[in-house]
C-alpha cells in the first residue's frame, strides 16, 4: 500500500469514527487533491480552489467527476437534496394519512418523526411481541403502519404482500424498513440549519466550519488567498500529503487557518519527513505520524540520443521513446498486465511522442499488447501510483536543477514494485552535488545496474 492509499484509509477511519472532528488536507497540486477526493464520499467534502469538474488524462481526454466540491457547489447540492428528501417525507405523510396543513420543512419533519413515527413503530413492535407466534400471520404483519410507503419506495414493481410466513424474517424486515426510514429523517435534520441561514455566503461559511468533515486545499491556493482564516474553519487533524515538497511558508499558513490551534489533535505527514522541523513553523511538540515510503527495485538504464526541439521549449528524444516502448513490449510479453504499467516523462513533448508511438501501431498490437494504464508528465501523476513505472528523462540539460530533483523524486515514488528509468545520466548527474539535492547525486552512485534479459533492446514493436 502506497502513501496516498494509506492517507485515504486514515481519512476514512478518522471521518467515520464516533467523534470524527474535521480534517484539513494540504497538497502541492490540484491533481493530488483530485485523486484523493475521488476515493472519498463527496457528501462531507469541501475543496477550496473552485470547481474541478474533470481531471486531465492520456490523449487529452477528461474524466468527468461530476462533483462540484467548492463551498458554493456543496451548498447547491445540499439544497437540492433537502428538497428531494422533504418530497419523500410529504409522500410518507400522505401514505400514513398524517394531517398536512403546510409544506414540509425540516422542523415539521422532526415533529412528525418524534410525535407520530417513533410512537407508531414502538407500538407495532410491542403488539407483535405480545401476540402469540401462531397468531402473527402475514395479515397481521401487513398492518405495519408504514407499509404503503415502504412498498412504494422499496418494492415499486412488486405486487402482493411485503411480508412472509416466517415471523423471525418479518421482524428482520421491519427493523430493516425502520433503518431506511430513520436514515431519511436523520439526514433531513442535518440540513435544518439551511432553513435558518438565508444568505448564500453565510451558508457557505456554515458548510466550511460546521457541516464538512474533510476540507482540502492546495498550497498555491493558501498563498494566493491569505483571507482563508476569516472563513471560520476549524480542524482537529491536518494532513500534509507529500509534505516534503511543501515549503515552510505553506505549512505555516495551513497550520494557522484556525484561530485556536490548542485543539489540534494530530499532524500527519506523508513522504520524507526526517528534515521537517515543525519547531521552525509552529506547534513545537506536536505529535507527527510519518508514513514510510516503499522501496521498489530501480533500474537506471543509460541511453544516448539526440534531443530534438520541434517547438521552442518542447523537447523530444526518439531513442529514449523507442527504448521505453521496447521495455513496455517486453514486460507485456513477460506476462505483466497493461493496467499495472504507467509511463512517465519529464518533458511534455516526450508525452506526445510516446502517445504517437502507441497510436501508430497496427490493430493486432492492440489485441496482444494494448495501451499502458497511462502515459503522462510526472507533474500530472502526483498522488497516484502503479506497480511498474517507466520513466523517460527525455532532456539532457536542466537549467533548474532543483526542478529536476523534484520531478525525479516524485516519479521514483510512484511505483510499488519496479522502476525503469531511461536517460542520459552522464549529463544529468555531472552536476555538482552542492548545486542539487544530495540524495539525487547519491542515487546514481548506489543503485545497482539493471539485469535485463530477453529481447529488451529491440526497438521494434515486435
PECOR-V805379 format. One line per field, one symbol per residue. phi: phi as a letter, one per 40 degrees, with the letter a starting at -180 (. if undefined). psi: psi as a letter, one per 20 degrees, with the letter a starting at -180 (. if undefined). burial: b if it has 24 or more other C-alpha atoms within 12 Angstrom, else e. Layout:
phi: ???
psi: ???
burial: ???
//
This chain:
phi: .cdccccccccccccbccbcgbbbbbbcbccdcccccccbccdbbbbchgcbcabcbdggcbcccgbcccdccccccccccccccccccccdccccfccbbbccbccccccccccbccdcccccccccccccdccccdcccccddbcccccccbbcbbcgcbbbccccccccccccccccccccccccccbccccccccdcccccccccbccbbbbaccccdccbccddccgcbacbbbbcfcccccccccccccbcbcbcccccabbbbhcbcccbcccbifcgccbccbcccbccbbcbcbcicccbcbdgbbbbcdccccdccccdccccchcccccbbbbacbcccdcccccccccccccccccbgccdabacdccbcgbaacbbbbbcgacbbcccccdccccccdcbcbcbabbbbicccccccccdccaccdcccdccbccccbcbgcccccccc
psi: prghhggghgggghhjrhmhbqpppprhrhgggggghhiqoigkqpoqjaonirppaqkjrpoohjoojrghhhgghghghghgghgghghghghjkppphrqqrhghhhggghigggghgggghgghhiqqhhimrhhghijphkggggghhhlhjpqaqjrahohghggggghghhhgghhghgghhhjhhihhohpgghgghggghggqhppqqqhhhgghmjjhhiikpqqhpppoplhiiqrhggggggikhqhojhjphqpppqbojhjpoihifrlpiqqoopppqrnrppoooppqqppqmhppiopqogggghgghgggggggiiipqhijpqpqrjphhhghghhhhghjqrhhghhhfrqrgqorqghjjpirrrgppppogiphpognhhggggghgghjjiqigqpopprnhghgjiqphhirphhgghghhhqqqqnpralhjoiri.
burial: ebbbbbbbebbbebbeeeeebbbbbbbbbbbbbbbbbbebebbbbbbbbeebeebbebeeeeeeeebbbbbbbbbbbbbeebbebbebbbbbbeeeebeeeeebbbbbbbebbeeebeeebeebbeebeeeeeeebebebbbbbbbbbbbeeeeeeeeeeebbeeebeebbebbeebbeebeebbbbbbbbbbbeeeeeeeebbbbbbbbbbbbbbbbbebbeeeeebeebebbbbbbbbbbbbbbbeebbbbbbbbbeebeebbbbbbbbbbeebebeeeebeeeebbbbebbeebbbbbbbbbebeeeeeeebbbbbbbbbbbbbbbbbbeeeeebebbbbbbbbbbbbbbbbebbeeeeeeeeeebbbbbbbbbbbbbbbbbbbbbbbbbbbbbbeebeebbbbbbbbbbbbbbbbbbbbbbeebbebeeeeeeeebbebbeeeeeeeeeeebeeeebe
//
